Amino acid sequence: MKKWILAIAMYWIGANQLMAQQATWIWYPGDYEIWLSNQMQNRRTDRETFFPVFWKVDSHYPLMDFHKVFDLKEPEEVSIVAEGQYNVKLDGKPLEGTPATILVPAGKHKINIKVFNQASPPAVFVKGKTIISDGSWLTTFEDKEWIDESGKTSDISATQWQPAGYWNFNTVNQLPSRFKLPMVPQAAVSKQATGNSMLVDFGKETFGLVKLHGLKGKGTVRLYYGESKEEALSKDGAVTTDHVTIDRTTAMDSVMPLTKAYRYVNIVKEGDVQLDDVSMLYEYADIPDKGSFVCNDTLINKIYDVARYTLHLSTREFFVDGIKRDRWVWSGDAYQSYLMNYYLMNDNGTVKRTMYALRGKDPVTGHINTIMDYTFYWFLGIYDYYLYSGDKTFLVQNYDRMKSLMDYVLGRRNKDGLMEWMPGDWIFIDWAAGLSKKGEVSFEQLLLARSLETMALCAALVNDKAGQATYQNMAASTKKKLFDIYWNEQKKALVHSRVDGKQTENVTRYANMFAIFFDYFSAQQKQDVKKSVLLNDNIQKITTPYMRFYELEALCAMGEQPFVLNEMKAYWGGMLQLGATSFWEEYNPTKKGAEHYAMYGREFGKSLCHAWGASPIYLLGKYYLGVKPLSAGYATYEVVPNLGGLQWMEGKVPTPEGEILLNVNTKQIRITGAAGTGTLKFKSKSKPVCKEGMVNDKGNGNFELTIEKNKTYTVTYKL
């Protein structure tokens, strides 16, 4: 244990030396994120009734100690601002009062700032010429110091320090507790008045505050929001509503208090009320796109653009599931948003905030979001983030959180070492009629095996060798059980579950498709499963974009891009044909008319803007442009373009050092590397030509080309 703690400390020192000299607000890592998620998630209402989350809600630590050691060539005046009450120590000696500025003499000195704040996370902003608050400061919620009878301060070596958390609050007036997403005014596309009602159409799915202009008189104005026209016109069925009661003779504008998701708003006047106009304030996360995709197929281009919009709408302070109903942070939904984000916005901050918010605090008393499989996605997300970003600090900050959560998971295994439902658990997997959750479900064992493999990888990165060995052994054991218990040679598939010690006859797509892109199957097993499960119409079909994401990923991983392209056009194109302006929580092509809006036993219960509907972003970036990192931060990566029936495609894939640019047609590949060292892999029926590099013949029509940073290559080949 001591060895890996020392290794972590050394890493912090090295990483922090590279940090830019810019003052920013700092806090205990995860605390602000938990607090902010509480603010956001508890804005949810159902017909104006407060609708809180149904899992444990944690809070921030109210008392925080921040410190850093500085070595100054000359004296330096330093300003200090905190969110909360604070005191300051210089070299262990308390300074009088609450100093707004301090003078730090030349030489080596240690500054300690202790901040108390019950209402919002304790935070501090420190700025001098060289002394600034940033992620290199260390912080703790318990400093464990004491003073003996002589006045000597105790040894505080037992204290667990963490590098400070921060975002982008880089000026003293940007108080973290006052953060709000930006808003811009937007006009309605059309307004249709009928009697005392007005149906307002904003042209597409949107999110923000409705603004009523020139409101006067005596009475009530009621607002019925709708992602569809049918929902807005249903006074009893609309999921979200508002009302304003007025009694005034002077016309004034009224802005609704809470953000809502809608395309249509049905405004109904009761009493003697006058209303001049209606507009909205569109709320958004100001995150630019860094990735892109365009091709010769106009429908695929439309699907990509709507997927982009869907992901942006579902990206708020955090990655949320959908913007109308839940507006909560769900781990399974968020995991897909992370992956899509890496190919579009590549915004590390939103990923980290979301993962901190989901994890919460110790002690662990339940699965994340109460869902067993959602806990496993959280583990997978940690390592994925490290792979795509190269940010090791975040992994280090969360390693202890990973261990305590895994301890909880392992403690809920049955006598055979398998995950099985226990009171308080929700086994979700997918929204699917009749999907059994009884017994020991193969999908949960598969995710456990992958999570243990992830723990071993992360343990190695923090130099926890004992933990690495433990997790590796447990992963291997769990994986062996998976195949020993669930593989059915006659069915050529993993069965869905085991009940009372016996395999069930049921075969579903879930464990089988995940085992393909986890690379758990042999080459022959992959082919068998593709035929017996993925391309078998007798196996229950998936009707949610959530699991279609993984189903199509499995097929892409096996080179079935032409098939997947047609599936994307049929499935996501089917939503577009029905007028979708963002992609839905669920889409079943067999449903008709208003049936598409119903879910959860409610006429308009379905979300028509759901983050997991944006998966074409990920599929097109990773499996058509074919770009993926092989080591942290794209130090090494591979590009395996696959047109999949397209005539041409071009796009950008973001990396920490810039974008990888790719232009591919049936005769030429043009690529520019922005990071590390890449390997371009492609097939050609004739010998390829590249003036900028040497193409290596790997046999059987397979070729490779090394891609160096900031260099452009043009390859002529024959598809």
VOGU-3710 file (C-alpha; in Angstrom, 3 decimals, decimal comma):
1> mkkwilaiam> 0,000/0,000/0,000  2,751/2,465/0,930  4,522/1,814/-2,371  1,571/2,769/-4,546  0,759/5,823/-2,399  4,368/6,966/-2,904  4,059/6,323/-6,616  0,912/8,426/-6,745  2,600/11,258/-4,896  5,522/11,209/-7,324
11> ywiganqlma> 3,124/11,279/-10,233  1,305/14,307/-8,800  4,581/16,155/-8,437  5,572/15,438/-12,016  2,176/16,254/-13,468  1,766/19,426/-11,513  5,085/20,794/-12,756  3,535/20,818/-16,203  0,425/22,798/-15,232  -0,133/26,214/-16,734
21> qqatwiwypg> 0,326/29,164/-14,429  -3,286/30,232/-14,216  -5,219/30,826/-11,016  -8,528/28,994/-10,737  -11,071/28,139/-8,069  -10,243/24,817/-6,391  -12,145/22,367/-4,158  -12,010/18,783/-2,942  -12,202/16,513/-6,025  -15,745/15,306/-6,560
31> dyeiwlsnqm> -17,368/17,550/-3,973  -18,391/20,359/-6,289  -19,550/17,839/-8,847  -21,771/16,058/-6,307  -23,199/19,374/-5,096  -23,840/20,634/-8,632  -25,511/17,385/-9,676  -27,839/17,711/-6,693  -28,787/21,189/-7,863  -29,460/19,982/-11,405
41> qnrrtdretf> -31,199/16,663/-10,722  -33,559/18,141/-8,192  -34,953/20,565/-10,746  -36,993/17,717/-12,220  -40,755/18,109/-11,982  -43,693/16,011/-13,112  -46,688/18,271/-13,793  -45,160/20,871/-11,465  -44,583/18,336/-8,682  -41,055/17,987/-7,347
51> fpvfwkvdsh> -39,672/14,606/-8,432  -36,395/13,715/-6,678  -33,989/10,876/-7,469  -34,637/7,560/-5,747  -31,069/6,692/-4,771  -28,831/7,900/-1,959  -27,996/11,589/-2,241  -24,580/12,542/-0,904  -23,325/15,975/0,024  -20,005/17,793/0,093
61> yplmdfhkvf> -17,563/17,881/2,980  -18,180/21,166/4,833  -14,628/21,695/6,137  -11,630/21,572/3,838  -7,892/22,112/4,186  -5,879/23,282/1,174  -2,092/23,553/1,112  0,943/23,905/-1,093  4,676/24,528/-0,630  6,302/27,350/-2,611
71> dlkepeevsi> 9,975/28,317/-3,091  10,162/32,037/-3,868  13,082/34,004/-5,227  11,604/37,213/-3,822  8,761/38,210/-1,483  5,278/37,996/-2,987  1,913/39,509/-2,128  -0,908/37,034/-2,501  -4,684/37,651/-2,532  -7,095/35,086/-1,065
81> vaegqynvkl> -10,839/34,705/-1,679  -12,907/31,786/-0,412  -16,441/30,484/-0,628  -17,006/30,163/3,110  -15,294/31,114/6,344  -11,545/30,604/6,268  -8,278/30,990/8,099  -4,711/31,014/6,837  -1,467/29,509/8,134  1,982/30,358/6,881
91> dgkplegtpa> 4,576/27,727/7,762  2,185/26,293/10,340  1,568/29,613/12,153  -1,988/31,052/12,092  -2,374/34,555/10,706  -4,688/36,983/12,478  -8,234/37,492/11,268  -9,364/36,553/7,784  -6,628/38,068/5,612  -7,601/39,037/2,073
101> tilvpagkhk> -3,897/39,406/1,242  -0,741/37,971/2,737  2,950/38,675/2,180  4,995/35,534/1,637  8,747/36,082/2,220  11,434/34,828/-0,155  12,447/31,207/0,354  10,568/27,968/0,909  7,166/28,321/2,577  3,971/26,367/3,094
111> inikvfnqas> 0,541/27,977/2,841  -2,470/26,320/4,476  -6,006/27,596/3,974  -8,869/25,991/5,859  -12,391/26,746/4,579  -15,789/25,970/6,108  -19,012/26,116/4,096  -22,181/24,139/4,813  -24,233/25,589/1,949  -21,888/24,898/-0,953
121> ppavfvkgkt> -18,500/23,186/-1,370  -15,613/25,000/0,332  -13,538/26,559/-2,415  -10,636/28,975/-2,595  -9,064/31,304/-5,164  -5,442/32,331/-4,566  -3,526/34,678/-6,823  -0,067/36,213/-6,664  2,734/36,648/-9,145  3,737/32,982/-8,988
131> iisdgswltt> 1,584/31,664/-6,144  -1,759/30,603/-7,609  -4,490/28,111/-6,788  -4,672/25,258/-9,287  -4,811/21,473/-9,459  -1,339/21,197/-7,950  -2,620/22,139/-4,470  -3,340/19,278/-2,101  -6,523/19,077/-0,092  -8,176/16,961/2,576
141> fedkewides> -11,418/16,871/4,521  -9,644/15,706/7,705  -6,156/16,956/8,470  -5,782/14,866/11,648  -3,494/17,428/13,240  -3,337/18,056/16,968  -1,233/20,131/19,344  0,545/18,644/22,388  1,109/20,287/25,784  4,257/22,028/24,547
151> gktsdisatq> 2,429/23,653/21,646  4,054/21,433/19,041  1,858/20,439/16,093  1,508/16,708/15,530  2,782/14,599/12,662  -0,010/14,514/10,106  1,432/11,787/7,862  -1,726/9,684/8,236  -3,759/12,267/6,405  -4,972/11,244/2,938
161> wqpagywnfn> -4,346/14,176/0,633  -5,812/14,564/-2,842  -4,854/16,957/-5,637  -7,478/19,693/-5,740  -10,421/19,592/-8,075  -11,139/22,453/-10,463  -13,068/23,350/-13,621  -12,747/26,587/-15,586  -13,604/29,236/-12,988  -10,503/31,233/-13,764
171> tvnqlpsrfk> -11,407/34,665/-12,394  -12,115/35,635/-8,827  -15,687/36,709/-9,673  -16,619/33,339/-11,203  -17,906/31,859/-7,972  -18,468/28,108/-8,425  -21,677/28,198/-6,380  -23,223/30,702/-8,810  -22,568/28,736/-11,993  -25,345/28,658/-14,562
181> lpmvpqaavs> -25,397/27,443/-18,143  -25,649/30,228/-20,739  -28,940/31,133/-22,398  -29,812/32,887/-25,670  -33,204/34,207/-26,833  -35,000/32,249/-29,555  -38,213/33,066/-31,383  -40,977/30,634/-32,168  -41,351/29,318/-35,714  -45,142/29,562/-35,675
191> kqatgnsmlv> -48,085/30,382/-33,404  -51,618/29,133/-33,917  -54,377/30,729/-31,847  -57,651/28,923/-31,218  -60,075/30,556/-28,789  -58,284/31,084/-25,496  -55,373/28,808/-26,520  -52,209/29,336/-28,500  -50,085/26,473/-29,856  -46,484/27,633/-30,163
201> dfgketfglv> -44,022/25,691/-32,315  -40,276/26,271/-31,909  -39,515/24,173/-34,996  -37,550/21,370/-33,353  -36,840/19,763/-30,019  -35,331/22,370/-27,715  -34,616/23,154/-24,055  -34,917/26,260/-21,961  -37,265/28,780/-20,351  -40,489/29,980/-21,936
211> klhglkgkgt> -40,925/33,749/-21,869  -44,382/35,329/-21,939  -44,299/38,908/-23,296  -46,664/41,703/-22,304  -48,677/39,726/-19,818  -51,445/41,632/-18,010  -54,981/41,273/-16,693  -56,466/39,028/-14,045  -56,393/35,261/-14,330  -54,094/32,311/-14,979
221> vrlyygeske> -51,974/31,255/-17,904  -51,308/27,516/-18,119  -48,522/26,005/-20,189  -48,547/22,420/-21,489  -45,211/21,373/-22,930  -44,888/18,752/-25,634  -42,068/17,059/-27,481  -44,872/16,254/-29,917  -47,906/18,304/-30,934  -50,137/15,597/-29,489
231> ealskdgavt> -48,521/15,892/-26,075  -48,792/19,688/-25,971  -52,496/19,516/-26,858  -53,185/16,914/-24,162  -53,959/18,871/-21,001  -54,175/15,681/-18,975  -51,309/13,788/-20,636  -48,553/16,388/-20,943  -45,669/15,306/-18,695  -44,459/18,828/-17,915
241> tdhvtidrtt> -46,579/21,872/-17,224  -46,370/25,404/-15,806  -48,779/28,115/-14,741  -48,684/31,835/-13,954  -51,393/33,614/-11,978  -51,511/37,398/-12,405  -53,515/40,390/-11,317  -52,008/43,521/-12,856  -52,967/46,320/-15,202  -49,458/46,983/-16,487
251> amdsvmpltk> -48,051/44,661/-19,127  -44,970/42,795/-17,930  -42,878/39,900/-19,161  -42,841/36,619/-17,227  -40,134/33,973/-17,514  -40,910/30,475/-16,324  -38,831/29,424/-13,317  -37,548/26,035/-14,522  -36,074/24,816/-17,788  -38,145/22,350/-19,770
261> ayryvnivke> -37,787/20,217/-22,892  -40,282/20,758/-25,687  -40,906/21,567/-29,303  -44,485/22,713/-28,788  -46,076/24,707/-25,975  -49,844/24,949/-25,633  -50,637/28,185/-23,816  -54,124/28,371/-22,334  -55,517/31,611/-20,864  -58,059/31,465/-18,047
271> gdvqlddvsm> -59,868/34,658/-17,044  -59,284/38,144/-18,401  -55,664/37,758/-19,510  -53,820/39,476/-22,353  -50,612/38,159/-23,882  -48,584/39,897/-26,588  -46,043/37,271/-27,609  -44,144/34,111/-26,655  -40,451/33,309/-27,015  -37,867/31,234/-25,176
281> lyeyadipdk> -34,438/31,391/-23,629  -32,467/28,462/-25,035  -30,127/26,914/-22,439  -27,011/25,106/-23,631  -23,577/23,861/-22,669  -21,082/25,928/-24,610  -18,960/23,049/-25,904  -17,760/23,213/-29,520  -17,558/20,213/-31,831  -14,059/18,968/-32,569
291> gsfvcndtli> -15,055/15,881/-34,536  -17,063/15,594/-37,739  -18,337/13,155/-40,346  -19,754/13,619/-43,854  -20,200/11,195/-46,735  -21,917/10,763/-50,089  -25,104/9,382/-48,474  -27,442/12,278/-47,611  -29,501/10,190/-45,187  -26,420/9,166/-43,190
301> nkiydvaryt> -25,378/12,836/-43,098  -28,814/13,764/-41,753  -28,636/10,992/-39,153  -25,215/12,220/-38,034  -26,416/15,833/-37,741  -29,490/14,886/-35,706  -27,347/12,627/-33,510  -25,034/15,607/-32,907  -27,961/17,757/-31,879  -29,332/15,015/-29,627
311> lhlstreffv> -26,028/14,674/-27,785  -25,677/18,435/-27,379  -29,189/18,732/-25,963  -28,412/15,944/-23,499  -25,119/17,544/-22,462  -25,812/19,965/-19,682  -23,704/20,439/-16,551  -23,449/16,656/-16,849  -24,385/14,020/-19,378  -28,066/13,366/-18,667
321> dgikrdrwvw> -30,250/10,607/-20,055  -33,021/12,696/-21,578  -34,110/16,281/-21,269  -37,884/15,970/-20,826  -38,625/13,377/-18,181  -35,731/12,198/-16,008  -33,081/14,859/-16,485  -30,944/12,745/-14,175  -27,434/11,373/-14,387  -27,693/7,650/-15,204
331> sgdayqsylm> -24,522/5,601/-15,473  -25,556/3,357/-18,386  -26,766/6,311/-20,423  -23,727/8,389/-19,489  -21,284/5,639/-20,469  -22,509/5,841/-24,049  -22,352/9,650/-23,932  -18,678/9,431/-22,915  -17,904/7,295/-25,963  -19,855/9,530/-28,330
341> nyylmndngt> -18,244/12,579/-26,772  -14,737/11,261/-27,555  -15,624/11,336/-31,253  -17,469/14,655/-31,307  -16,742/17,214/-28,564  -13,909/15,479/-26,716  -14,832/17,416/-23,595  -12,999/15,899/-20,636  -14,655/18,124/-18,069  -18,178/16,840/-18,605
351> vkrtmyalrg> -16,961/13,237/-18,432  -15,178/13,816/-15,124  -18,036/15,757/-13,569  -20,485/13,042/-14,534  -18,355/10,228/-13,159  -17,771/12,060/-9,883  -21,488/12,757/-9,529  -22,404/9,135/-10,203  -19,915/7,697/-7,746  -20,854/9,840/-4,794
361> kdpvtghint> -19,286/9,194/-1,400  -18,311/6,293/0,783  -19,702/4,267/2,405  -21,260/2,496/-0,565  -24,794/1,407/0,317  -26,132/0,452/-3,100  -25,355/0,099/-6,767  -24,938/3,264/-8,801  -28,472/4,472/-9,650  -29,501/1,275/-7,769
371> imdytfywfl> -28,737/-0,682/-10,992  -26,225/-3,552/-10,937  -25,132/-3,187/-14,564  -24,807/0,598/-14,173  -22,179/0,068/-11,473  -20,096/-1,942/-13,934  -20,332/0,747/-16,626  -18,834/3,197/-14,128  -15,681/1,079/-13,785  -15,353/0,754/-17,562
381> giydyylysg> -15,727/4,504/-17,976  -12,724/5,276/-15,765  -10,235/3,397/-17,902  -11,832/4,505/-21,180  -11,410/8,097/-20,064  -7,721/7,502/-19,342  -7,253/5,817/-22,731  -8,876/8,613/-24,726  -7,569/11,552/-22,668  -4,225/10,457/-21,236
391> dktflvqnyd> -5,315/12,112/-17,945  -3,832/9,883/-15,268  -4,589/12,282/-12,407  -8,316/11,593/-12,627  -7,702/7,855/-12,467  -5,441/8,302/-9,448  -8,027/10,474/-7,694  -10,656/7,793/-8,160  -8,673/4,639/-7,481  -9,715/4,409/-3,825
401> rmkslmdyvl> -13,319/5,055/-4,885  -12,978/2,224/-7,399  -11,683/-0,161/-4,741  -14,435/0,562/-2,206  -17,123/0,241/-4,868  -15,638/-3,041/-6,086  -15,522/-4,273/-2,474  -19,257/-3,614/-2,307  -19,846/-5,461/-5,582  -17,800/-8,494/-4,533
411> grrnkdglme> -19,657/-8,610/-1,252  -22,925/-9,107/-3,120  -21,918/-12,248/-4,978  -23,659/-15,505/-4,155  -22,040/-18,693/-2,841  -20,815/-19,557/-6,352  -19,120/-16,180/-6,760  -21,744/-14,939/-9,244  -23,814/-11,783/-9,349  -27,447/-12,422/-8,547
421> wmpgdwifid> -30,310/-10,152/-7,595  -30,466/-9,159/-3,941  -32,947/-6,876/-2,175  -32,261/-3,296/-3,178  -30,828/-4,240/-6,577  -32,257/-3,350/-9,951  -31,049/-5,517/-12,834  -31,873/-3,405/-15,862  -29,984/-4,586/-18,981  -32,517/-3,047/-21,373
431> waaglskkge> -36,157/-2,089/-21,856  -37,427/-5,311/-23,406  -40,753/-7,073/-22,957  -40,458/-10,277/-20,983  -36,697/-10,022/-20,393  -35,991/-12,301/-17,434  -33,930/-10,988/-14,522  -34,242/-14,217/-12,478  -31,307/-16,280/-11,309  -27,741/-15,594/-12,342
441> vsfeqlllar> -27,873/-13,519/-15,534  -24,931/-14,055/-17,907  -24,784/-10,374/-18,867  -24,008/-9,349/-15,287  -21,186/-11,905/-14,968  -19,693/-10,662/-18,217  -19,718/-7,055/-17,014  -18,216/-8,134/-13,697  -15,344/-9,887/-15,505  -14,680/-6,775/-17,582
451> sletmalcaa> -14,844/-4,537/-14,511  -12,305/-6,711/-12,700  -10,016/-6,535/-15,746  -10,410/-2,752/-15,600  -9,513/-2,748/-11,905  -6,329/-4,705/-12,694  -5,343/-2,199/-15,392  -5,921/0,748/-13,063  -4,091/-0,950/-10,184  -1,060/-1,342/-12,452
461> lvndkagqat> -1,159/2,356/-13,327  -1,042/3,401/-9,657  1,573/0,740/-8,899  -0,710/-1,273/-6,638  0,924/-4,578/-7,543  -0,921/-6,615/-4,926  -4,252/-5,223/-6,108  -3,316/-5,854/-9,721  -2,596/-9,544/-9,038  -5,802/-9,952/-7,025
471> yqnmaastkk> -8,028/-8,365/-9,653  -6,352/-10,243/-12,510  -6,954/-13,572/-10,781  -10,552/-12,714/-9,989  -11,179/-11,560/-13,558  -9,766/-14,785/-14,997  -11,847/-16,865/-12,587  -15,056/-14,962/-13,410  -14,429/-15,198/-17,146  -13,865/-18,972/-16,862
481> klfdiywneq> -17,156/-19,344/-14,958  -18,892/-17,342/-17,663  -17,997/-19,881/-20,309  -18,231/-22,941/-18,071  -21,742/-22,072/-16,950  -23,339/-20,200/-19,840  -21,800/-21,378/-23,121  -24,104/-23,773/-24,911  -22,397/-25,661/-27,712  -25,677/-26,755/-29,308
491> kkalvhsrvd> -27,045/-23,229/-29,396  -23,621/-21,770/-30,302  -24,178/-18,981/-27,837  -24,099/-17,857/-24,242  -27,478/-18,515/-22,709  -29,230/-15,687/-20,916  -29,218/-17,071/-17,382  -28,881/-19,916/-14,939  -31,731/-20,633/-12,527  -31,467/-23,132/-9,679
501> gkqtenvtry> -28,118/-24,310/-10,987  -29,380/-25,085/-14,498  -28,921/-23,302/-17,818  -32,087/-21,746/-19,154  -33,073/-22,330/-22,775  -33,314/-18,603/-23,406  -30,716/-16,945/-25,646  -30,620/-13,154/-25,852  -28,344/-10,800/-27,696  -26,866/-8,968/-24,714
511> anmfaiffdy> -24,024/-11,080/-23,327  -23,249/-12,463/-26,779  -22,757/-9,119/-28,491  -20,691/-7,700/-25,620  -18,450/-10,774/-25,627  -17,644/-10,036/-29,285  -16,212/-6,537/-28,846  -14,721/-7,471/-25,473  -12,871/-10,091/-27,528  -13,885/-12,887/-25,165
521> fsaqqkqdvk> -14,859/-15,286/-27,958  -12,553/-17,278/-30,184  -12,632/-16,447/-33,897  -14,899/-19,439/-34,527  -17,196/-18,560/-31,649  -17,592/-15,043/-33,049  -18,728/-16,421/-36,383  -21,056/-18,884/-34,679  -22,594/-16,171/-32,515  -22,984/-13,818/-35,447
531> ksvllndniq> -25,029/-16,460/-37,250  -26,910/-17,971/-34,304  -27,681/-14,736/-32,458  -26,922/-11,401/-34,108  -28,305/-12,259/-37,557  -30,999/-14,581/-36,264  -34,477/-13,051/-36,454  -35,773/-15,688/-34,054  -33,795/-14,094/-31,224  -35,761/-11,288/-29,547
541> kittpymrfy> -35,013/-8,057/-31,367  -33,727/-4,944/-29,663  -35,963/-1,857/-29,895  -33,967/0,679/-27,898  -31,136/2,771/-29,344  -29,413/1,975/-26,034  -28,698/-1,642/-26,885  -28,706/-1,158/-30,642  -25,512/0,816/-29,904  -23,782/-2,366/-28,722
551> elealcamge> -25,477/-4,692/-31,191  -24,200/-2,658/-34,121  -20,800/-2,212/-32,486  -20,445/-5,994/-32,279  -21,299/-6,337/-35,958  -18,864/-3,548/-36,883  -16,144/-5,244/-34,832  -16,650/-8,240/-37,119  -16,423/-6,216/-40,329  -20,149/-6,011/-41,045
561> qpfvlnemka> -20,140/-2,275/-41,818  -22,261/-2,625/-45,015  -24,984/-4,390/-43,012  -24,744/-1,863/-40,165  -24,983/1,060/-42,585  -28,331/-0,236/-43,815  -29,458/-0,826/-40,234  -28,613/2,760/-39,288  -30,539/4,061/-42,279  -33,561/1,895/-41,455
571> ywggmlqlga> -33,617/2,444/-37,684  -32,531/6,044/-37,207  -33,887/6,967/-40,614  -37,207/5,497/-39,486  -37,359/8,024/-36,662  -36,570/10,821/-39,108  -39,402/9,697/-41,390  -41,759/10,121/-38,434  -40,619/13,719/-37,999  -37,973/13,277/-35,301
581> tsfweeynpt> -35,727/16,310/-34,776  -33,778/14,470/-32,077  -33,466/10,750/-31,468  -35,737/8,868/-29,122  -35,443/6,718/-26,010  -37,076/3,809/-27,826  -38,146/3,135/-31,397  -40,108/0,102/-32,464  -40,872/0,209/-36,198  -43,965/-1,954/-35,687
591> kkgaehyamy> -45,725/0,770/-33,683  -48,062/3,245/-35,359  -48,968/6,884/-34,834  -49,208/8,091/-31,233  -48,101/4,627/-30,014  -44,557/5,900/-30,532  -44,979/8,428/-27,724  -46,158/6,004/-25,025  -43,903/4,396/-22,404  -43,961/3,505/-18,699
601> grefgkslch> -47,735/3,158/-18,826  -48,132/6,822/-19,813  -49,509/8,189/-23,050  -46,498/10,500/-23,491  -44,003/8,857/-21,177  -41,312/8,300/-23,788  -38,421/10,727/-24,139  -38,065/12,018/-27,707  -34,585/13,320/-26,978  -32,426/10,679/-25,330
611> awgaspiyll> -28,648/10,696/-25,258  -28,351/7,011/-26,060  -30,071/7,708/-29,373  -26,945/9,479/-30,676  -24,784/6,353/-31,137  -24,141/6,859/-34,905  -21,559/9,465/-33,825  -19,518/6,743/-32,146  -20,095/4,054/-34,762  -19,151/6,299/-37,687
621> gkyylgvkpl> -16,056/7,631/-35,924  -14,684/4,376/-34,557  -15,772/1,840/-37,168  -16,106/3,737/-40,461  -13,410/6,386/-40,128  -11,891/3,604/-38,031  -9,930/5,651/-35,490  -9,241/4,432/-31,953  -6,468/4,927/-29,371  -4,220/1,989/-28,516
631> sagyatyevv> -2,465/3,681/-25,608  -3,245/6,610/-23,331  -3,966/9,941/-24,984  -3,435/8,582/-28,505  0,299/8,089/-27,920  -0,290/5,178/-30,292  -3,456/4,634/-32,268  -4,795/2,804/-35,286  -6,903/3,860/-38,229  -8,830/1,122/-40,030
641> pnlgglqwme> -11,182/2,920/-42,465  -14,179/0,994/-43,755  -16,490/2,617/-46,283  -19,131/-0,028/-45,660  -20,777/0,599/-49,024  -20,223/4,370/-49,095  -18,472/5,915/-52,071  -16,574/8,437/-49,976  -16,375/9,791/-46,467  -14,368/12,404/-44,636
651> gkvptpegei> -14,139/13,499/-41,066  -12,177/14,495/-37,995  -11,538/12,546/-34,817  -10,388/14,648/-31,851  -7,368/13,759/-29,728  -5,722/15,619/-26,819  -3,287/17,148/-29,316  -5,632/18,003/-32,162  -7,740/16,264/-34,762  -6,893/13,278/-36,938
661> llnvntkqir> -8,126/14,203/-40,416  -9,316/11,517/-42,797  -10,634/11,531/-46,355  -11,442/8,151/-47,903  -12,898/7,029/-51,213  -12,667/3,840/-53,219  -9,338/4,846/-54,754  -7,561/7,071/-52,241  -6,982/7,532/-48,512  -5,722/10,878/-47,257
671> itgaagtgtl> -4,818/11,137/-43,568  -3,183/13,701/-41,288  -2,003/12,638/-37,850  -2,320/15,024/-34,894  -0,927/12,945/-32,085  1,543/10,205/-31,253  2,207/7,477/-33,775  -0,610/5,909/-35,743  -0,933/2,818/-37,880  -3,142/2,978/-40,963
681> kfkskskpvc> -4,523/-0,460/-41,829  -6,352/-1,126/-45,082  -7,034/-3,659/-47,805  -6,118/-3,248/-51,460  -6,465/-5,457/-54,539  -3,310/-3,916/-55,998  -0,042/-2,610/-54,603  -0,731/0,743/-52,907  1,345/3,845/-53,540  2,264/6,456/-50,929
691> kegmvndkgn> 4,991/9,055/-51,576  5,065/10,227/-47,954  5,778/6,883/-46,315  6,503/3,208/-46,785  3,512/0,897/-47,106  4,111/-2,507/-45,534  2,588/-5,593/-47,154  1,105/-7,794/-44,396  -0,139/-10,481/-46,791  -3,553/-11,481/-48,173
701> gnfeltiekn> -4,218/-7,983/-49,468  -3,631/-6,325/-46,089  -1,359/-3,293/-45,819  -0,091/-0,966/-43,121  1,397/2,529/-43,044  2,942/4,319/-40,047  1,438/7,783/-39,445  3,717/10,338/-37,819  2,509/13,381/-35,949  1,583/16,483/-37,980
711> ktytvtykl> 2,264/14,791/-41,293  -0,154/14,217/-44,177  -0,165/11,001/-46,211  -1,953/10,207/-49,457  -2,380/6,549/-50,330  -3,585/5,374/-53,719  -5,114/1,919/-53,589  -7,794/-0,294/-55,121  -10,733/-1,352/-53,031
//
